[in-house]
Amino acid sequence: MSPNPFPPSLFFGRKVKMHVHSTSQITRIYNVIGSIKGAVEPDRYVILGGHRDSWVFGGIDPTTGAAVLQEVARGFGKMMEKGWRPRRTIVFASWDAEEFGLLGSTEWAEENSKLLQTRAVAYINTDSSIEGNYTLRVDCTPLLNQLVYNLTKEVSSPDEGYEGKSLYESWLEKDPSSENNQRPRINKLGSGSDFEAFFQRLGIASGRVRYTKNRKVDKYSSYPVYHTTYETFELVKRFYDPSFQKQFTVAQIRAGLVYELSDSPLLPLRCQDYAEALRLYANEIYDQAKKHEAELEKYKVSFGKVSLDRDSESINLCLSFLFAIILAVKVVA
């Protein structure tokens, strides 16, 4: 390889002038919604949704997610042909204009907010299915943690060297939780995809599953060609997932979540995990507060030690009881 004929020093102090010409116009967007009516609780909704718009070719984002959405819907359709019906209604949603600020999903959620707040069971997001090929990545409401663990124990790992082992086993070995190294890591939901309106605005239990990279050696937030012209189908087939087994595994987990949430007689939501998550959040706030005691004292802000006691069993019991009541009220409503 020949040396760079233009040394970096050649460009020091220089300025680049860029002219951008764009046209702003109002455009109609389209959400595509399908559903399978529940046989027992038709007024309870489990939503599987993901966007189909992209920047440039969208070989990974969103195509790997949109393909899973369609295949899961097709799979449930095959089950219907054999006479199966879910207990609760399943809604399949293909969102438009996600890349422009989550517009499609947000408008739909806002339009149906009152119904969703009282009747939606959960929202499962089906954006990109891969952002790497190292191990599973799950971000979800703590209520869904145990369900995710149970499902991954039933699915075979697609990872090389883990033949005959479960997805749970490979996931645990590659990415254990920092709070409890006997369980795989499950991250808190942030923002940036279509679950945002359902989770942050409407308070609906939500989750997303994908395959990710080894974050111990790759600290960048996303994959290198994210939202570029190089994000093509060829990229996926040649480098990320040649056998498509990683995407198939993600499809199994997403479908399993929808199936269990829509067909279990008792909702598979574990209140204790939510109580534990709240306790950990409270501890984090307390630890941060201890680092800034002088500033907090200046503004007369304090945190009661009793309410933040790390070993207080009463907190866990009270929080578990509270969430049990909330869920019971939601089921009866």
C-alpha positions in Angstrom: 0.0 0.0 0.0 1.5 3.4 -1.0 1.9 6.0 1.7 -0.6 8.8 1.9 0.4 11.5 -0.6 -1.5 14.1 1.5 -0.1 14.3 5.0 -2.6 15.4 7.7 -0.6 18.6 8.2 -1.7 19.7 4.8 -5.2 20.2 6.0 -4.5 21.9 9.4 -6.3 25.2 9.6 -8.3 24.8 6.5 -12.1 25.2 6.4 -14.6 23.2 4.3 -17.7 25.0 3.0 -20.7 22.8 2.2 -23.9 23.8 0.4 -26.9 21.7 1.2 -30.0 21.9 -1.1 -33.0 20.1 0.2 -36.8 20.3 -0.3 -39.2 20.3 2.6 -42.7 19.0 1.8 -45.6 17.4 3.7 -45.9 13.7 2.8 -48.4 11.1 3.9 -47.1 8.1 5.8 -48.8 4.7 6.2 -48.9 2.3 9.1 -49.9 -1.2 8.2 -51.9 -2.9 11.0 -53.1 -6.5 11.2 -54.6 -8.5 14.0 -55.7 -11.9 15.2 -58.7 -11.6 17.5 -58.4 -13.3 20.8 -60.8 -16.1 21.6 -61.2 -15.4 25.4 -60.0 -11.9 26.0 -60.4 -10.1 22.7 -60.2 -6.7 24.3 -56.6 -7.3 25.6 -53.8 -6.6 23.2 -50.3 -7.9 22.7 -48.5 -5.8 20.1 -45.6 -6.9 17.8 -44.4 -3.8 15.9 -41.4 -2.6 13.9 -40.7 0.0 11.2 -40.1 -0.6 7.5 -38.7 2.8 6.4 -34.9 3.2 6.2 -32.0 5.5 5.4 -30.6 4.3 2.0 -30.9 0.5 1.5 -31.5 -0.5 5.1 -29.9 -3.9 4.8 -29.8 -4.3 8.6 -32.0 -1.5 9.9 -34.9 -2.2 9.4 -34.9 -5.1 6.9 -33.7 -7.8 9.3 -36.5 -6.7 11.7 -39.2 -6.3 9.1 -38.5 -9.8 7.8 -38.9 -11.2 11.2 -42.2 -9.4 11.7 -43.6 -10.8 8.5 -42.3 -14.4 9.3 -43.8 -14.3 12.8 -47.1 -13.1 11.4 -47.0 -15.8 8.8 -46.2 -18.4 11.4 -49.2 -17.4 13.5 -51.3 -17.5 10.3 -50.3 -21.2 9.8 -51.4 -22.0 13.4 -54.7 -20.3 12.7 -55.2 -22.5 9.7 -55.0 -25.5 12.0 -57.7 -24.0 14.3 -55.6 -22.3 16.9 -56.7 -18.9 18.3 -54.8 -16.9 20.9 -56.5 -16.1 24.2 -55.8 -12.4 23.8 -55.8 -10.3 20.6 -52.4 -10.0 18.8 -51.7 -6.9 16.8 -49.0 -6.8 14.1 -47.8 -3.3 13.2 -45.5 -2.2 10.4 -44.6 1.4 11.3 -43.8 4.1 8.8 -41.5 7.1 9.3 -39.5 5.8 12.3 -36.3 7.4 11.0 -38.0 10.8 11.0 -38.6 10.7 14.8 -40.7 7.6 15.5 -43.6 9.3 13.7 -45.8 6.3 12.7 -45.8 4.5 16.0 -46.1 7.6 18.0 -49.1 8.9 16.1 -50.8 5.5 16.4 -50.1 5.2 20.1 -51.3 8.8 20.8 -54.5 8.2 18.7 -55.3 5.0 20.7 -53.7 6.1 24.0 -56.8 5.6 26.2 -57.5 2.1 24.9 -53.9 1.1 25.1 -53.3 2.3 28.6 -56.2 0.2 29.9 -56.1 -2.8 27.6 -52.6 -3.3 26.2 -50.7 -6.2 27.8 -47.3 -5.7 26.2 -45.4 -4.2 23.2 -42.6 -6.2 21.6 -40.4 -4.3 19.2 -39.1 -5.8 16.1 -36.5 -3.3 14.8 -33.1 -4.6 13.5 -32.6 -8.3 14.4 -28.8 -8.0 14.4 -26.2 -5.4 15.2 -23.5 -8.0 15.5 -23.1 -11.8 15.7 -21.6 -12.4 19.1 -24.4 -13.0 21.5 -28.0 -12.1 22.4 -29.0 -8.6 23.6 -32.3 -8.0 25.5 -33.7 -4.7 26.7 -37.0 -4.9 28.4 -39.3 -4.0 31.3 -38.3 -6.0 34.4 -41.7 -7.6 34.4 -40.6 -9.6 31.3 -37.2 -10.7 32.6 -38.2 -14.2 33.8 -40.2 -14.9 30.7 -37.2 -14.0 28.5 -35.0 -16.3 30.6 -37.5 -19.2 30.3 -37.7 -18.8 26.6 -34.0 -18.7 26.0 -33.6 -22.0 27.9 -35.9 -23.6 25.3 -34.2 -22.3 22.2 -30.9 -23.8 20.8 -27.9 -21.5 20.6 -26.8 -20.6 17.1 -23.3 -19.7 18.3 -20.3 -21.6 17.1 -18.9 -23.9 19.8 -22.2 -24.1 21.6 -23.8 -26.9 19.6 -26.2 -28.9 21.8 -26.5 -26.0 24.3 -29.3 -23.6 24.9 -29.3 -19.9 24.0 -29.5 -19.2 27.7 -26.2 -21.0 28.3 -24.2 -19.2 25.5 -25.8 -15.9 26.5 -24.9 -16.3 30.2 -21.3 -17.3 29.4 -20.7 -14.4 27.0 -22.7 -11.6 28.8 -23.5 -12.2 32.5 -25.4 -9.7 34.5 -23.3 -7.2 36.6 -25.8 -7.5 39.4 -26.0 -11.3 39.4 -23.4 -13.3 37.4 -25.7 -16.4 37.6 -28.0 -14.8 35.1 -27.5 -13.2 31.7 -27.5 -9.4 31.4 -30.9 -7.8 30.6 -30.6 -4.0 29.9 -33.0 -1.2 30.8 -35.0 0.1 27.9 -33.8 3.5 26.7 -35.2 5.2 23.7 -34.6 5.5 20.0 -37.0 3.0 18.5 -40.8 2.4 18.2 -41.3 1.1 21.7 -40.7 4.6 23.1 -44.3 5.8 22.9 -45.7 2.6 24.4 -43.2 2.3 27.2 -42.3 5.9 28.2 -45.6 7.6 27.4 -48.2 5.0 28.1 -46.5 2.8 30.6 -47.0 -0.5 28.7 -44.6 -3.4 29.4 -42.2 -3.5 26.5 -39.1 -5.3 25.2 -36.8 -5.8 22.3 -34.4 -8.7 21.4 -31.5 -8.7 18.9 -28.1 -10.2 18.3 -25.2 -7.9 19.2 -21.5 -7.6 19.1 -18.9 -8.2 21.8 -19.1 -5.0 23.7 -16.1 -5.8 25.8 -13.9 -5.1 22.8 -16.2 -3.0 20.6 -17.3 0.1 22.6 -19.0 1.9 19.7 -22.7 2.4 20.1 -23.7 0.7 16.8 -22.3 -1.3 13.9 -19.8 0.5 11.6 -21.9 1.0 8.5 -25.1 2.0 10.3 -27.4 4.2 8.1 -24.9 4.3 5.3 -25.0 3.2 1.6 -22.9 0.2 2.6 -25.7 -1.3 4.8 -26.9 -3.8 2.2 -28.2 -7.4 2.0 -24.8 -8.5 0.8 -23.3 -7.1 4.1 -25.7 -9.3 6.1 -25.2 -12.4 4.0 -21.4 -12.2 3.7 -20.3 -10.9 7.0 -23.0 -10.7 9.7 -25.2 -13.7 9.4 -24.4 -15.9 6.4 -26.6 -18.8 7.6 -29.3 -16.5 8.9 -29.4 -18.6 12.1 -28.9 -15.5 14.3 -32.0 -13.9 12.8 -33.9 -17.1 13.0 -33.1 -17.3 16.8 -34.2 -13.8 17.3 -37.5 -14.6 15.5 -38.0 -17.5 17.8 -37.7 -15.4 20.9 -39.9 -12.6 19.6 -42.5 -15.1 18.5 -42.3 -16.9 21.9 -42.8 -13.6 23.8 -45.9 -12.8 21.7 -47.2 -16.4 22.1 -46.8 -16.6 25.8 -48.2 -13.1 26.5 -51.2 -13.7 24.3 -52.1 -17.3 25.2 -51.1 -17.9 28.8 -54.1 -18.1 31.1 -52.1 -16.1 33.7 -50.0 -13.3 32.4 -46.3 -14.3 32.6 -45.2 -11.1 34.3 -43.1 -11.3 37.5 -43.7 -8.5 39.9 -40.8 -9.4 42.1 -38.3 -8.5 39.4 -39.9 -5.0 39.0 -39.6 -4.6 42.8 -35.9 -5.6 42.7 -35.2 -3.3 39.8 -36.8 -0.3 41.7 -34.7 -1.2 44.7 -31.5 -1.1 42.6 -32.5 2.2 41.0 -33.1 3.6 44.5 -29.7 2.4 45.6 -28.1 4.0 42.6 -29.8 7.3 43.4 -28.7 7.0 47.0 -25.1 6.2 46.0 -25.0 9.2 43.7 -26.5 11.4 46.4 -23.8 10.4 48.8 -21.2 11.8 46.4 -22.9 15.2 46.4 -23.9 15.7 50.0 -22.8 19.3 50.3 -24.7 20.4 47.2 -27.8 18.5 48.3 -27.7 19.9 51.8 -27.4 23.4 50.3 -30.7 23.0 48.5 -32.2 21.0 51.4 -32.6 17.8 49.4 -32.2 14.5 51.3 -33.0 10.8 50.9 -34.4 8.9 53.9 -32.1 6.0 54.9 -35.0 3.8 55.9 -36.7 4.0 52.4 -33.4 3.2 50.8 -32.2 0.4 53.1 -30.5 -2.2 50.9 -31.5 -5.0 53.2 -35.1 -4.0 53.8 -37.3 -7.0 53.0 -40.3 -4.8 53.7 -39.5 -2.7 50.6 -39.5 -5.7 48.4 -42.7 -7.1 49.9 -44.5 -3.8 49.6 -43.4 -3.1 46.1 -44.3 -6.7 45.0 -47.7 -6.3 46.6 -48.2 -2.9 45.0 -47.5 -4.3 41.5 -49.6 -7.3 42.1 -52.6 -5.0 42.9 -51.9 -2.9 39.8 -51.9 -6.0 37.6 -55.0 -7.4 39.3 -56.9 -4.2 38.7 -55.7 -4.1 35.1 -57.0 -7.7 34.5 -60.4 -7.0 36.1 -60.9 -3.6 34.3 
